[in-house]
Amino acid sequence: MADIAPIGVRKAATGVEGFDEVTHGGLPFGRTTLLEGGPGTGKTVFALQSLLHGAQHCKEPGIFVAFEEVSTHILKNMESFGWNLSLANGQGLYFLDAQPDYTIPHVGDFNLCGMLAALDAQVALMGAKRIVFDAIDVVLVRTENSVTVRREIDRLHNWLLTRELTAIITHKYPSAEPSAISGVLDFMRFAIDCTIVLEQTQQNGISRRKMRVVKYRGSGFEEDKVPFVIGDSGIEVGYTRAKASVEESDTNERLSSGIERLDAMLGGGYRRGANILITGVPGTAKTTLAGAFTQAACRRGERVLFVTFDSEGREMISNLDSVNIGLAQHEADGLLRLYSARTFRGNSEVHLMKITKLADTHGARCMVLDPLSALGKAEDDISFSLAERLAAWAKTHRITILCTSLVAGDTPLLESTNIHVSSIADTWLHLSYLIHGGERNRCLTIVKSRGTSHSNQVRELILSDQGVALADVFVEGGEVLTGTLRYEKEREELRKREARTTENHRIRKRQDIDIARIQTQLDLLRSELEWKIEEGTLLDNAAAMDLRESTQTRSEISRLRRGDNPAIPGEAE
Amino acid sequence: MSGDRVRFRLYIAGEGPSSKVAIANLKALCDTYFPNRSATEIIDVFEEPATALRDGVMLTPLLCVIGGDTVQKFVGDLSKTAAILGALGIKAESS
């Protein structure tokens, strides 16, 4: 058991699981604690259990003063707890029978000095440091004189203080008959350092036990009522102090979820020691995801405790088999411990303790609760604290725990219980159905995952005999397409792409032809141009020659005609 | 009871008023009803705590009346004389 660092005044550890945490270390050392409760609420068990612990583990021998039940009776009743009471009879434990003898007449004023003297002798004899007075309401019950009662209770209290014994006084309260003691103890409450009240109630036919520290001078304590059970080995208080700082450093290791794509989306997988919540309406394959996680863990050689509340173990294993998740092998190898809790009826406190014990004995590194909601079914008021305690316990033991939970509606944000539970979860996956185009397909949403950036992404969850896979979803016109619609859409996209490619190809070809054609035309025109230019040149030449010739001819003719005048312009020929 | 020797063992606690009253009452009882045939032993539990433990003395004063092989016990400072006498089967003398 972990050492609880005491805070406040010096404490005497009781060894009662959970109680020392509630009180930051145990009972006030050397002081008196008043333990009150109705009949059968467990006062004697608690008192004896802590006395025994003091003797066995704290080297503090103790005396049990029995006023009501005879000590042999008490010892017999405690046999079922398997306590090692061999310390009894003087060595670590001493039982003093101080039951009132009703046959002895009372003939005047009396006091408790005889008992105190006897106790002094015994304390000296064994070096006792702790003492229990069981059922003080019985002690002075025959006295009607309240002055006497007050005086004697005072005497007792002073005696305890001066001896500095860590004392527990049990008091049956409220009781059927009002006793003179009750009134006195009311007064005494001011003087007493610590008061604890035990109660037992019946709710829906199920018995529930709660304890509350009403007062604790000089120390902080958990003020709320905490549940407890009287288990196989004594009282166990259901209380785990939430760790102030979660050690993040050693949770970089990632565990596979069993689905490759999901691992990628989660940045490698679930974190080691994380608290994973999978919500969804019935039939959305929550158990399948749990199974995938389990299989992955077993493949790594890790031990898993799978607690199922809904189905019988065999049924579930064969269901998972149909999606290629084979757990039978791992169960046979001893890695997987399947615990079917369907038939458990009763106190969920007890149940929680049973489950945590199972995990301990199995040495589980991973745990599945399917579904978690079945654990807290009966009592809504403490179901959250149950989940909290389970989460805290898992974190302390570095167990990665995966819980599935039912939601009534399809929106994860509407369920208040799940909101509470989800605030504890490190990773929250939600499974839902998407109904579209006459089909119903499963979707997985990562609602939250600490340490990764994939929140709020939706994927389609596909189950087949090959296993579990995730597929992208298509979003068209703001709607998510899954299933065959998705398939059709995928095909269509492919077709479109091909069509585009073909079209491009065709256009390209066309262009090539055009280019070639234009090129040819260009060449033709160029040739024409050259030819025209040449033609032009020729004409020019011809014209020039013409002119030269005609000029020459006229000159010749003029010469021949003996004309002195050079060519007379305008003389026409 | 009549005629036989009677032994009284009175357990008291210290020398407080309760003890003194008890002792006085016992003396008166002895002198009146058991003259010259009683033996008295007084044990102070504070001085002999081991004896208290051994004898199982829880409440004080405690008177043990031993006559023959019978032991009759009384708790208290012995103020209620009538009750003691009644239990012992002795007729009270009006004095």
Interface residues (C-beta under 8 A of the other chain):
Chain A: D97 A98 P100 D101 I104 P105 H106 V107 G108 D109 F110 N111 L112 C113 G114 M115 A117 A118 L119 D120 A121 Q122 A124
Chain B: Y11 A13 G14 S18 V21 A22 N25 V45 F46 P49 A50 A52 L53 G56 V57 M58 L59 T60 P61 L62 K73 F74 V75 G76 D77 L78 S79 K80 T81 A83 I84 A87
